[in-house]
Amino acid sequence: MPDQIEWNFKLLAHHALEGFGGMGEGMSIQIAKDGRRIIWLAHESAPKNFTAVDVSDPRKPKIVVQTELPQAYMRSNSLEVVGDIMAVAYQCQQPGQKPAGFELFDISVPEQPRSIAFVDRSGEKSRGVHQLWFCDGEYVHMASGAADFVTHNQLDDQCYQIFDVRNASAPKEVGRWWMPGTRVGDAEPQPTRHKSPILDMGMRAHNTNVYPQRPDRCYLGYIDAGMFVLDISDKAHPKPLCRWDNSPPYHGFTHTVLPLFTRNLFVVTDESVVDDADDWPKLVWILDARDETNPVPIATCPLPYDAFAHAGGRFGAHNIHENVPLPTSWQSDTIIIGTFFNGGLRAYDISNPYQPREVGTFVPKAPPLAPRGTIQLNDVFVDERGIVYTVDRHIGGLYILEMDF
């Protein structure tokens, strides 16, 4: 494999984040009061909590602040910014560990993030919050455990939860939903699990996307249970409208559901979670969503295989740019940009949803001391200027790109 592949992406800058470049799935941009453009980044693992980088000049990124986690067994995998408020998710490695939950910060002075409130989601069977969605300044939607959410199988320990944060100093839970049969006490039978132990990753919530075009809907990735569309018009009582599941025969870990409202499409990603492509294939799916109660798969985005599958680490789909409904986020209903671990960053034109075609690729060389010997690009965010930000899962830090398509 060549050292670096650039096709229709141009690398503007790379920042190793002072050697703490193992990044998670949280990327969000703030326009500070002094006009600076700050990208806030969540870390995949301790010791760092979050890092803020001034990207006003995308060719000259500068660290603004980098904070510490209180425990080595924590991660702040997910974060979102609305105005000068940031929500950060905290997940622990083992159930019962603390602190687990989410925290709201005042970032009006980016150099001095100030805690507003911490919401405890710890419990005997809880690892805390894996992912959160916070875009309207009013509600945090998240995948989380809780002290009073006890499942038959520990792998199913996170459900969809909604918190009202309009009073940021006193967030309160207003609703939750889980797959029937997973919780102790459910009347429904327990769901059938994936047969291979290495590929049984749990029937639990992952991404919890809610958009202003349909504020009464949650587009929910549910790992080994596929995806759901939930009616959340009554937030206290979310109701499933549909379920789409590709596994079996595929290998689960449905990650993200991106609705393209103007086109009646869903873009649904799997996540590769096993090294050396042993869970191949993990794909980006295109679904016909004209009837939201019956989404139908019509295509997948093409993906190379042999050159990357056994190069080291994970290879396959993961995160995509999610058209986050904020003024600092680029919006597109025809271009899908996603990370593929050692397969780098890839862009697809889905103008014809039945025939997606690749239009851009960026695969950086392996960072020094990369534990798998390859890049492991983990997440991507595109700002309203069309500047692309992508991060490495292990050590590589932040890459800033222009796109030419």
C-alpha positions in Angstrom: 0.0 0.0 0.0 1.3 3.5 -0.7 2.3 5.8 2.1 -0.6 8.1 1.5 -3.6 8.3 -0.9 -5.2 11.6 -1.8 -7.9 11.7 -4.5 -10.2 14.7 -4.5 -9.1 15.5 -1.0 -6.2 17.8 -0.2 -4.5 17.7 3.2 -4.3 21.2 4.6 -2.9 20.4 8.1 -2.2 17.6 10.6 -2.0 18.1 14.3 -0.9 15.2 16.6 -2.6 16.9 19.6 0.5 16.9 21.8 0.8 13.1 21.5 -2.7 12.4 22.7 -4.3 11.7 19.3 -6.5 8.8 20.2 -9.8 10.3 19.2 -13.4 9.2 19.7 -16.7 10.0 17.9 -17.3 13.6 19.1 -16.5 16.5 16.8 -18.4 19.8 17.1 -17.6 23.5 16.1 -18.1 26.6 18.2 -17.8 30.2 16.9 -16.4 31.9 20.0 -17.4 35.4 21.1 -14.1 36.8 19.7 -14.8 35.2 16.3 -12.5 32.2 16.6 -13.6 28.9 15.1 -13.0 26.2 17.7 -13.4 22.5 17.0 -14.0 20.4 20.1 -12.9 16.8 20.0 -13.7 13.9 22.3 -11.1 11.3 23.2 -11.3 7.5 22.7 -9.7 6.8 26.0 -7.9 8.3 29.0 -6.0 10.3 30.1 -7.6 13.2 28.1 -11.2 14.2 28.3 -11.6 16.7 25.4 -9.4 18.9 23.3 -10.3 22.2 21.7 -8.4 23.3 18.6 -8.5 26.8 17.0 -9.1 26.1 13.3 -9.9 29.7 12.2 -7.1 29.2 9.7 -7.4 25.5 8.8 -3.8 25.4 7.7 -2.6 26.5 11.1 -4.5 24.6 13.8 -3.6 25.6 17.4 -4.6 23.8 20.6 -6.8 26.0 22.9 -7.3 23.7 25.8 -6.9 20.0 26.6 -8.5 18.5 29.7 -8.0 15.4 31.9 -10.4 12.7 32.8 -10.7 11.9 36.6 -10.2 8.2 36.1 -8.1 6.0 33.8 -11.0 3.7 33.1 -13.2 6.4 31.6 -13.7 7.7 28.1 -15.5 10.8 26.7 -16.3 9.2 23.4 -19.0 11.7 22.3 -19.7 15.5 22.6 -21.9 18.2 21.0 -21.8 22.0 21.1 -24.7 24.4 20.9 -23.7 28.0 21.2 -21.5 28.2 24.3 -22.9 25.0 25.9 -21.2 21.7 25.4 -22.5 18.2 26.4 -19.9 15.5 27.0 -20.6 11.7 27.4 -18.8 9.6 29.9 -18.6 5.9 29.7 -16.6 3.5 31.9 -14.9 0.3 31.0 -16.8 -1.9 33.5 -20.4 -1.7 34.9 -20.6 -0.1 38.3 -17.6 2.2 37.8 -18.0 6.0 38.4 -18.3 8.7 37.3 -20.5 7.6 34.4 -23.1 9.9 32.8 -22.9 13.2 31.0 -21.7 16.7 31.8 -22.7 20.1 30.6 -20.0 22.8 30.2 -20.0 26.5 29.8 -17.4 27.1 27.0 -18.0 30.8 26.6 -14.3 31.2 27.4 -12.9 28.3 25.5 -9.6 28.3 27.4 -11.6 27.8 30.7 -14.4 25.2 30.3 -16.7 25.5 33.3 -18.9 22.6 34.5 -22.6 23.5 34.8 -24.0 20.1 35.7 -23.1 16.4 35.9 -25.8 13.8 35.4 -25.0 10.5 37.0 -26.0 7.5 34.9 -23.9 4.9 36.9 -25.4 1.8 38.3 -24.6 -1.9 39.1 -25.1 -2.8 35.5 -24.4 0.5 33.8 -21.3 1.8 32.0 -22.7 5.2 31.5 -23.2 7.2 28.2 -21.7 6.0 25.0 -23.2 8.6 22.6 -25.2 11.8 22.8 -27.0 14.1 20.4 -27.5 17.8 21.4 -28.4 20.2 18.6 -31.4 22.3 19.6 -30.1 23.6 23.0 -33.1 22.0 24.7 -32.8 18.2 24.7 -30.0 15.7 25.0 -30.8 12.4 23.3 -28.4 9.6 24.2 -27.4 5.9 24.4 -26.9 5.2 28.1 -27.2 2.8 30.9 -28.9 3.7 34.2 -29.2 2.4 37.8 -32.8 1.4 37.1 -32.2 -0.2 33.7 -31.2 -3.8 34.3 -30.9 -6.2 31.3 -30.8 -9.9 31.0 -27.5 -9.7 29.1 -24.8 -7.2 30.1 -24.2 -6.5 26.4 -27.6 -4.8 26.1 -26.9 -2.3 28.8 -27.6 1.0 27.0 -31.0 2.3 25.9 -32.3 5.4 24.3 -32.8 8.2 26.9 -34.0 11.8 26.5 -33.0 14.6 28.9 -34.5 18.1 29.1 -31.6 20.5 29.5 -33.5 23.8 29.1 -32.5 24.5 32.6 -28.8 23.5 32.1 -28.0 23.5 35.8 -30.8 20.9 36.5 -31.2 18.4 33.6 -34.1 15.9 34.0 -35.0 12.7 32.2 -38.2 12.9 30.3 -38.3 9.6 28.4 -36.6 6.4 27.4 -37.1 3.4 25.1 -35.4 0.0 24.8 -35.8 -3.0 22.6 -38.6 -5.1 24.2 -37.4 -8.3 25.8 -33.9 -7.0 26.7 -34.8 -5.6 30.1 -35.4 -7.7 33.2 -39.2 -7.6 33.9 -40.2 -7.2 30.2 -43.2 -9.3 29.2 -41.7 -9.9 25.8 -39.3 -12.9 25.2 -35.6 -12.2 25.0 -34.4 -11.5 21.5 -32.4 -14.1 19.5 -28.7 -13.3 19.7 -26.1 -13.5 17.0 -24.6 -17.0 17.1 -20.9 -16.2 17.0 -19.7 -15.0 20.4 -17.1 -12.7 18.7 -19.9 -11.1 16.7 -22.5 -10.8 19.6 -22.0 -7.1 20.3 -25.3 -6.4 22.1 -28.8 -5.2 21.3 -28.4 -1.7 22.6 -28.7 1.9 21.5 -25.9 3.7 19.6 -26.6 6.8 17.6 -29.7 8.8 18.5 -30.2 11.3 15.8 -33.1 13.9 15.9 -33.5 16.6 13.3 -35.6 19.8 13.1 -37.2 18.7 9.8 -38.9 15.9 11.9 -38.5 16.8 15.6 -41.1 14.0 16.4 -38.7 11.3 15.1 -35.6 9.7 16.4 -33.4 7.8 14.0 -31.9 5.1 16.1 -29.0 2.7 15.5 -29.4 -0.3 17.7 -26.2 -2.3 17.1 -27.1 -6.0 16.7 -30.9 -5.2 16.5 -30.5 -3.1 13.4 -32.2 0.4 13.2 -35.4 1.8 14.4 -37.4 4.9 13.6 -39.1 6.1 16.8 -42.1 8.4 17.1 -41.1 10.8 19.9 -44.0 13.3 19.6 -44.7 12.2 23.2 -41.2 12.2 24.6 -42.3 10.4 27.7 -43.5 7.5 25.6 -41.4 6.9 22.4 -42.9 4.3 20.1 -41.2 2.3 17.3 -42.6 2.9 13.8 -40.3 0.4 12.1 -37.3 -1.8 12.4 -34.8 -2.7 9.7 -32.1 -5.3 10.4 -29.6 -6.7 7.9 -28.1 -9.3 10.3 -28.1 -12.2 9.9 -26.8 -12.9 7.2 -24.5 -9.8 7.9 -22.7 -9.3 11.2 -24.6 -6.6 13.0 -23.4 -3.4 14.7 -25.8 -0.9 13.1 -24.3 2.4 14.0 -25.8 5.5 12.4 -29.1 6.3 10.6 -28.9 9.5 8.5 -32.2 10.6 7.0 -32.1 12.6 3.8 -35.5 14.3 4.0 -35.6 15.9 0.6 -35.0 12.5 -1.1 -36.9 10.1 1.1 -33.7 8.1 1.8 -32.0 6.7 4.9 -28.2 6.2 4.9 -27.4 3.5 7.4 -23.9 2.5 8.5 -22.5 -0.6 10.1 -19.3 -0.4 12.2 -16.3 -2.7 11.8 -15.4 -3.8 15.3 -13.0 -6.8 14.7 -9.5 -6.5 13.4 -8.3 -7.9 10.1 -11.8 -7.6 8.5 -13.0 -10.7 10.4 -16.5 -9.1 10.5 -16.4 -8.3 6.8 -18.4 -6.7 5.1 -19.2 -3.6 7.1 -21.0 -1.3 4.7 -22.8 2.0 4.1 -26.4 1.1 3.1 -28.9 3.2 1.1 -32.5 2.6 2.0 -35.7 3.8 0.2 -37.6 5.6 3.0 -40.7 6.8 1.1 -42.7 4.6 3.5 -41.0 5.2 6.9 -42.7 2.2 8.3 -41.0 -0.1 5.7 -37.5 1.0 4.7 -36.1 -1.0 1.8 -32.4 -1.4 1.0 -31.6 -0.4 -2.6 -27.8 -0.1 -2.7 -24.5 -0.1 -0.7 -21.6 2.2 -1.2 -18.7 0.5 -3.0 -15.7 -0.4 -0.9 -12.3 -1.9 -1.8 -11.3 -5.0 0.0 -8.1 -6.9 -0.7 -5.7 -3.9 -0.3 -6.9 -3.1 3.2 -8.6 -6.1 4.8 -5.5 -7.6 6.4 -3.2 -4.5 6.5 -3.7 -4.2 10.2 -6.5 -3.1 12.6 -10.1 -2.5 11.6 -11.3 -2.1 8.0 -14.9 -1.2 7.1 -17.6 1.4 7.6 -18.0 3.5 10.8 -19.0 7.1 11.1 -20.3 9.5 8.5 -20.9 13.2 8.4 -24.4 13.4 9.8 -25.7 16.8 8.5 -25.8 18.0 12.1 -28.5 20.7 12.1 -26.3 23.6 13.2 -25.1 26.6 11.3 -21.5 25.4 11.5 -22.2 22.1 9.7 -22.1 21.5 6.0 -25.3 20.0 4.6 -25.6 17.6 1.6 -28.2 15.2 0.4 -26.1 13.8 -2.4 -22.5 13.4 -1.0 -21.8 11.0 1.8 -18.4 11.2 3.6 -17.4 8.4 5.9 -14.5 6.9 7.8 -13.4 3.3 7.2 -10.5 2.8 9.8 -7.5 1.6 7.8 -9.5 2.3 4.6 -9.3 6.0 5.5 -11.8 8.6 4.5 -14.1 8.1 1.5 -16.7 10.2 -0.2 -19.6 8.9 -2.3 -22.0 10.6 -4.7 -25.4 9.1 -4.3 -27.2 11.4 -6.8 -28.4 8.1 -8.2 -29.2 6.2 -5.0 -29.2 2.9 -6.9 -25.6 3.4 -8.1 -23.5 5.2 -5.5 -20.0 6.0 -6.8 -16.8 6.9 -5.0 -15.6 10.4 -5.7 -12.9 11.0 -3.1 -10.4 9.1 -1.0 -7.9 10.1 1.7 -5.8 7.4 3.4 -2.9 8.9 5.5 0.2 6.9 6.2 0.4 5.1 9.5 1.3 7.5 12.4 4.5 6.8 14.3 3.9 4.1 17.0 0.5 3.2 15.5 -0.4 0.1 17.5 -1.9 -1.7 14.5 0.7 -0.4 12.0 -2.0 1.5 10.1 -4.2 4.6 10.3 -7.6 4.0 11.9 -9.7 7.0 10.9 -12.6 7.0 13.3 -14.9 10.1 12.7 -15.5 12.9 10.3 -17.1 16.3 10.4 -17.5 18.9 7.7 -18.0 22.6 8.5 -20.2 25.0 6.6 -17.1 26.2 4.7 -16.6 22.7 3.3 -13.5 22.1 5.4 -13.2 18.4 6.4 -12.0 17.2 9.8 -11.1 13.6 10.5 -9.4 11.9 13.4 -7.5 8.8 14.2 -8.8 6.3 16.7 -5.4 5.4 18.2 -2.7 8.1 18.0 -2.7 10.1 14.8 -4.8 13.1 16.0 -6.5 15.6 13.7 -6.4 15.8 9.9 -7.8 18.9 8.1 -8.7 18.6 4.4 -10.3 20.4 1.5 -12.6 18.5 -0.8 -12.6 18.8 -4.6 -15.8 17.2 -5.8 
